[in-house]
Amino acid sequence: MSDLIPGVLELLVCPACHGKLTWDYEASELVCTEIACGLAYPVRGGIPILVIDEARAPEEG
């Protein structure tokens, strides 16, 4: 599992809606906390891939 440098998560925002991101340890993703957005961005080798085209859309529930 990749890990982010401490403090980096506080600086990052969702590129789609500028909402806060949270770390999903199990999926190794950064997930937007905005309900209307909810995009999940992969983290590869400790590097967040904050590209909207690379993001996974939230599952409909």
Helices and strands as residue ranges (DSSP letters): H 8-11, E 21-24, E 29-32, E 40-44, E 47-48, G 52-54
